């Protein structure tokens, strides 16, 4: 079972790939059967989610300080 950090890394990579795909091949907004499909709004949602996941990942990574002690002889 993946750790929370590994799960976040996977989610970040997946969303980044979708963002790259959308920006590489942009599509127009359209309406089908009265339902509006807005690619711009979808991209905004993905970038907001990506920023949130990155912040969470950084918090879980936490600042670690390694303390070492030297013994002089």
N, C-alpha and C positions, 0 to 999 in steps of 0.2 A: 504494500500500500504506500503510495507516495506521501511524502511529508507535506505540510502546508506550504512550505517554501517552494517545493517542486511543483505543486499544483498551481501556485501563483505564477511561477515561471512558464508553465505550459499555457496558462490562460493569456499571459502577456504575449507570448510568441504567436498564439493563434489569432488574437485580436490585431496584432501588428501585421500579420500576413493578410488579413481581410482588408485592413486599411491600405496596405500597399496595392492590393488588387483593385480596390475601388478607385484609388488615385491614378493608377496606371491606365485604367480603362473607364473613364467617367461616363456615367449614363444620365440621361435627362430625367427630370421628374415627369410623372405621368399619372393619369387617372384610369382606373379600370373598374367597371361596374360601380362607379360612384365612390370608389376607394382611392385615395391619393397615395401614391408611392413617391416619397421624397428622399432621394439618395443623399442630398445635402444634410438633411436632418439625421439620417442614419449614420453618416460619417461623423457628425457632431456628437451623437450618442456614443459611438465607438471611441472617439478620442477622449471624451470625458471619462468613460469607463477605464480606458487604458491608463490615464493619469491617476485615477483612484487606485488601480491595481499596483502601479509602480510605487505610489506612496505607501501602501500597505506592505509591499515587499521590502521596502527600505526600513520600515519600522520593525518588521520581523527579523531582518538581518541585524538590526541593532548595532549600536556602537560597542565593539568589543575592545577591551584593553587587556593585553597579555602582560602580566607582571612576571618579571624574572628577578631572581635574587642571586647575587654572586657572593661566593664565600671566598674570602681572601685567606690564604694560608701562609 
